[in-house]
Amino acid sequence: MTAGDRPRGDRRPTAADGVVVVDKPAGWTSHDVVARMRRLAGTRKVGHAGTLDPMATGVLVVGIGRATRLLTYIVGADKEYTATVRLGVSTTTDDAEGETLAVTDASAVSAVDLEAGVLRLTGAIQQVPSAVSAIKVDGQRAYARVRAGEDVELPARPVTVSRFEVHEVRPARTEDGSAVLDVDVLVIVSSGTYVRALARDLGAGLGVGGHLTALRRTRVGGYGLDVARSLEQLEAVPTDVPIDVLPLADAARATFPVRELSDDEARALSYGQSIGADEAGSGVTVAGIRADGELVALLEERGGKVRPALVFAPA
């Protein structure tokens, strides 16, 4: 199935409020997936938590109905990817969709060199995003400025690469016979990290250039491929049956610490009032769930009190 292949049918029953984890296919934009999910969910109130480039596949967290309000918080969760980096070739977009800028023989890159290069990009680092990213510059997306012929230089920003592992290294050759290395990696990164930029910087640090040739997102926060469904699987649901979703409380449990609420605490939060602090600590967003399993609110501690950041069960 391609992005342009969108079969039409009778309007489906509206899905319940909740999350659907989609295994995004290659060639689709995240917007394409949301557009398809609006039809499958029988509602226009659909959004996603974190864009995937068209060439990338894997976990795209889609919120339906009231779950769209969770997305702002889910987008900040850490993310896990498997990827392939080609060392020896740099491109205009830092991935395989761009034009080649330079080709350098990478056959002399040793395992020790590669390990050192990966180590330099692990931990808290300053990363310059790819110029063709969706970051806005003076109100316009950086990639749009690049396509218009502008030179775009984005400032470095802090990101965290908590895990960067090399799984396999395969010597290869380009069409003109240049020796390159294809490196399969696994990375776990903070929100806002560009894996394309990691590929670029790994190659640059090794003196041979590099770009991303494959990318698959395997997890966003607590949502992994084990609960993801393809668009084909979702399309296979009978048109008179609403698609299944991960209910609000279960969706919240997957990514946030949980505070079980008493009836009195739930009532206070539903009125926007604060409740006493617990061991979760300041700065941590917590899902407040009532004994009957209803998600009452997302909670944040400020000034020794726990306050609702987002209420799902208003009074």
Secondary structure, 3 states (H helix, E strand, C coil): CCCCCCCCCCCCCCCCCEEEEEEECCCCCHHHHHHHHHHHHCCCCEEECCCCCCCCEEEEEEEEHHHHHHHHHHCCCCEEEEEEEEECEEECCCECCCCEEEECCCCCCCHHHHHHHHHHCCEEEEECCCCCCCCEECCEEHHHHHHCCCCCCCCCEEEEEEEEEEEEEEEEECCCCCEEEEEEEEEEECCCCCHHHHHHHHHHHCCCCEEEEEEEEEEECCEEHHHCECHHHHHCCCCCCCCCCEEHHHHHHCCCCEEEECHHHHHHHHCCCCEECCCCCCCCCEEEEECCCCEEEEEEEECCEEEEEEECCCC
